[in-house]
Amino acid sequence: MSVVVIGLSHRSAPVQLRERFAFAGEKIPGALAALRESGLATEAAILSTCNRVELYIVTPLAPETAFVELKKFLIAHHAYDGALGDELYTIAEPHSLHHLFKVAAGLDSMVIGETEIFGQLKQAYDLAFQHKHTGARLNKAFQRAFNVAKHIRTETNIQRGSVSVMSAAVELAEKIFSTLAEHEVLVIGAGETSEKTARALQSRGVKKITFTNRSPERAHALAAELGGRAVPFEQWPDEFERIDIAISSTAASHHILDRTKLEPLMRRRKNRPLLLIDIAVPRDIDPAVNELDNVYLYNVDDLQSIASEYLKLRHEEVARCEQIIAEKVATLLEGYQPAAAR
């Protein structure tokens, strides 16, 4: 039995492909059950975020065989009929454990050292654990990964100049509008990503934020906590007359804003410049809106250009973090071995 990883990330595949393989949260338990029932896995966890989709598997099969079958599983599960090559990576043990530790510590993130991935990975593990799809090997691997990530955050400067994908989005807004204090913002979707984005906006001077969400209770709660407004989800297009920036991060499986819908809204706005930041995967906003005058649309991959500026501040700490991870992986592998084999 060994731990293997198969997946796609911002390093290997564009958002157009990643969104095709994204797992909706409510579908993950069923996918985990299917993996185990197929005989491909004795333990399994699925991590699906805007920047990566990864399967962490304990398999009784030889890694080469497991990877072939896991690729077939992913393609069939998502009914994907396109070409798929190097975009899908496969990692066998011990490198799979090294990868898990790097992901937990934010070393494989778009913005090196960011901490959002830690919470996302923990949620992915907790979901698999609650549905009894993990066992001794994955439990030990994930728990050790979380401990190593905390150790790296406290013992190194990898978070220096820390910025998440959300605050990178705010950096982009500041580059387009010299000051954010005079501009109104609409946040579509009231999940954790939206909340962090709203807080980052406030820290840069935004005073007027409107929230909307399919579940109105969450939008009202965020508005009350952050001193903003909440509007019904079906009414958010009406806000386009007053706003300058819209940040969208819903769990919709289709575009909620396309060119046909936006064109009349732009006329009502008298074609004032509009910044759209789509940090959802699958994407909320049809890329075709970028063809409209005075509309500036950016997605999660576009944030890479901003994130790269912060990488320079962190590269000097990467080698130190890698050394810590290598030592911890070696200790974990030693712990996996039966006492008689040591």
N, C-alpha and C positions, 0 to 999 in steps of 0.2 A: 504493500500500500504506500502510495506517495501523494504529495500535494502537487497539483498542477494548476496552471492558470491559462485561460484562453480569453482573448478580448480584443477590443479596439479602444483607442484613446485619441486625444487631440494630437498626440505625437505621430500616430500612424494613419489616421483617417480624418477626412473633413467632416463637418457637421452634417452635410447631406447624407453621408453614409452612417454616421453614428446614430442619427435619429431613426434610421430604419431598424436598428437593432436595440433601441432603448426598450426597457421593460417598465411598464406601468406598475406602480407599487402594489396594487391589488392583485396583479397577475403573477408576482414573484413566487408566492407559496406554491401555486399550481405548477409553475415551471420547475421548482426545486423537487417537488414530488415526482414529476415526470422524469427528471434526470435520474433519480434514485430507482424508480420503477423500471427504467430501461436497462439497469445494470451497469451504466456508465460510472455511477458514483455511489459510494457508501456514505459520503458526507458532501454537502454542497452549500455554497452561499453565492448570492448574486449581488454585485455592486453596479448600480445603474445611475449615473449622474449626467450632467450636461457635457462633461468632458471625457467620460469613459463608460464602457460597459464591459465588465469582467466577471468571469465565472471562476470561483475558487473551488476546486474539486479534489476530494480524496478518491482515487480510483484504484480498483483492483487490476486494471489493465496496464499493459506496457504503455508508457507515455506516447510513443508514436501511434499506437492503435487508438488510444484514448483521444488524441487530438483529431484524428480523422473522423471519428464518430461524433465528437463534440461539435466540430464544424458542421457536420450534417444536421445535428440537433438544432443549432442556432439558425441555420438556413431554413429548415423546415418550420421551426417555431414562429419565425417572422415572415414566412412565405416570401423569402427573398429570391428573386429570379435574375439578379444581375451578376456580374463578374466579381470575384472576391479573391484577392491575392495577398500581398504583403500587408495589407491593411489589418488583417487579422493575425495577431501574434500569439505564439504558444510558448509557454515557459515551463520547464520541468524542474523538479527538485534537484539541487538545493536553490537554484536561481529563483524559483517561484516564491520561496520564503523571503529571499532577499528583496524581491519585487514587492511583496506584501508589506514588508517593513518600510520600504521607501515610500510607498503610497500612503501609509499611515502617517509618516513623518512629513508629508508634503513635498518630498524630494522629486516626485514624478509629476507634480502638478504644473499647470500652465504658469502659475506664479509660484516659484520655488519657496517652500516654507509656509505656504498658506495653511490655515488650520480648519477651513470648512470641510475639507476632505476627511479629516479625522472623525467629525460627527457623522458624516455620510457613511463612512466605513463601519462605524459603530452601529448605526441604525441597520445597515445591511446584515451585519453579524447577528444583532439582536433578533431580527425578523427570522433568520434561518434557525437560530437557537430556540426561539419560542415555538416554532413549528416542528421542532425535533429533527431538523435536517443536518445538525452538526453532531460531532462526536469527539472523542478524546483528542484526535489529531488536529482538527480545525480549531477546537476550543483552545488548545494550548497555543497554536500558532497565532490566532487573533489576539488572545490575551497578552501574549508576549509582544506582539506588534504594537498594541496600545501602550504598553509600558515603555517600550523603546521610543515611541513618538514623544511621550511626556519627558523622558530623559533627555532627548535631543533638544527639546524646546527649552529646558532649564539649563543645560550644560553647554549650549552653543549659541551663536548669534545668528542662526539661520533665519530668524524672523525679523532681523533688522530691516527697516523700511517695509514692514509687513503690509501686504495688500492682497485682498481676496479678489475673485472675479467681480464681485459686486462693487468694491471700491475702485477697481480698474474702470468699471463702467462710469463711475462718477468722475474719474480723472478725464475720461473722454468728453463728458459733458462740459467740464471746465475748460477744455481746450477749444471747444466750439463756442461756448459763451464765456466770455472773460470773467464774469462773475455770475454766481448762481442765485444770489440773494433776490434778484428782481424777477426771476423766472418761476413759473408754476409748473408743477410736476404731477403727472398721473402715473400711479403704480397699479398695473393690472395683474391681479393675483396677489393673495395675501399670505403666502407660505413663508417659510423661513428665509428663503432667498430674497423675497420681496421686503421682508422686515429688515434684513441686514442692509439692503440697498437703501431703504428709506432712512435708516440711521446714518449711513455714510453720507447721504445727501444733506441731512440736517447738520452734520459735522462740518460741511463745506458751505453752510450759510443759507440753504434753502429754507424758506419760511412757510411756503404754501404747498402742501402735498395732499392730493386726493387719492383715496384708496377705493378699489372696487374688487369684488371677489364673488364667485358663484355662491359661496356660503356667506351671506351678509354679516353674520355674527362676527366672523373673523375680521372683516373689513372695518366694522364699527369698533371692535376692540383695539385694533391697531391705530385707528384714527384717534380714539380717546387717549391712548397711551402716548402717542407722539404729537398730539395737538393738531391733527389734520382733519380732513373731511372724509366722509364715506358716501358713496353713491351706489345705487343698485347696479348690478352687473349689466343688465340690459340697457342701461342709460349711459354707460361710459363713453360712447361716441359723441354724446352731447358736450362732453368736456373739452373737445378738441378746439373749440372756439377760443378758449382761454389759456390753454397750456402751451408750453414750448418744448417740453420733454415728456416722452412716454416710455416707461420701462415695463416690459411685459415678461412675465414669468408664470404662466399658468400650466396646468397639466393637460391642456387640450390635445387631442390627437389630430387636430386639423388647424389650418390657419384661421385665426379669429379676426385678422385684418388683412384685406387684400386691396388691390388697386381700385377695383370697382367701389369698394366701401370708402376708401380714403379720398378719392377725387372730389366728391361733393363736400367733404369735410374741409379739404384744403381751400375750396372756394369760399366757404363760410369763414375761414380764418384769414381771408384776403391774401393767401399764399405766403404768410409769414413763415420764416424758416422753422422747420419741425425736426427735432432729433428723436429718432426711434431706436431704442436699444432692446434687442430681442435676446434675452438670456435663457430662453426656454429651449428644451430639446425633448420632443420634436418642436420645431420652430413655430412661434405664434403668428409671425408676420411674413406674408408672401414677399420674397425677394423682389418681385416685380414693382413694388411700390417705390423702389429706388430710382425708377425711371421718371418719376414725377418731379417737377421743378420744386426746388426748395425743400425737398424731403431727403433726410440723411439717415439711412438705416445701417445699423451695425449689429452683428450677431456675436456669439461667444468666441468664434474663431478670430473675428476682427480685434478682439481685446488683446490678442497675443502681442500686437505691436506696442501696446502700452505696457503689458506685463514684462516685456523684454527689457525695458528700462530699469526695472527693479531687479532683474536677474543679476546685473552687474554688482549689486550690493551684497549678493548672497553667495556668489560662486566661491569666494575664498573660504566659506564654511562648509562647502559640500564635501570636500575630502575628509574633513574631521567627522562629519556625520556618517559617511560611507564606512569609515573605520569602525565606528561604534556599531553600525548595523552588521558588519561582517563578523565582529566578535559575538554579537548576540545570536546571529544565525547559527554559528558554530556551536554555541552553548545549547541552543534549542535542538539541533540535530543530534548532539550527544545525548540529550535527554530522551530522544525518541528511541535510542538503541536499548534493547534488553540488557540487563545487567551482565548476563553471561557473555554478551558479545563485545563488551568493552575491554 
